[in-house]
């Protein structure tokens, strides 16, 4: 099994995907708000730790052998967002190393274009509604994953769809995912 992720400290989307078929077995969102009573660094570290603990439980439950995450991409003028994304990625990399799992990353446009059937260099704007519609085929319209998706607030589902897209791409076209860590 592959644990696919859309990293973030506030909203981290995740999906467990079967290799080769891309079928989604389980999905979710780790949503954490900033604790204003804590120093910013302490709060960020705590949220990274909490997310890693939740993901570790998912990894164990499904006996995942790999983690695939969306590569970091952010507006360089938004320092706070970049810092949170970096800390989330650090927690993910540490978790993969601690559990001796393979770790992959995929740039957003790579998996989005694959889902839409576009060439990698295509610069046309991505229609995220169409991306979500196509990914829904892997989630299904009935069953546990569909119910889990329905329980997530509509404005936060994009994080889960991103995780599903990363997982589907890694499952069905593993040669296009960049392996960045794991056992030799």
Secondary structure as GFF3:
##gff-version 3
##sequence-region A 1 184
A	DSSP	beta_strand	2	6	.	.	.	ID=ss1
A	DSSP	beta_strand	11	17	.	.	.	ID=ss2
A	DSSP	beta_strand	24	31	.	.	.	ID=ss3
A	DSSP	alpha_helix	40	62	.	.	.	ID=ss4
A	DSSP	beta_strand	66	70	.	.	.	ID=ss5
A	DSSP	alpha_helix	79	98	.	.	.	ID=ss6
A	DSSP	beta_strand	102	106	.	.	.	ID=ss7
A	DSSP	alpha_helix	108	116	.	.	.	ID=ss8
A	DSSP	alpha_helix	128	139	.	.	.	ID=ss9
A	DSSP	alpha_helix	144	150	.	.	.	ID=ss10
A	DSSP	three_ten_helix	154	156	.	.	.	ID=ss11
A	DSSP	alpha_helix	157	172	.	.	.	ID=ss12
A	DSSP	three_ten_helix	174	176	.	.	.	ID=ss13
A	DSSP	beta_strand	178	181	.	.	.	ID=ss14
###
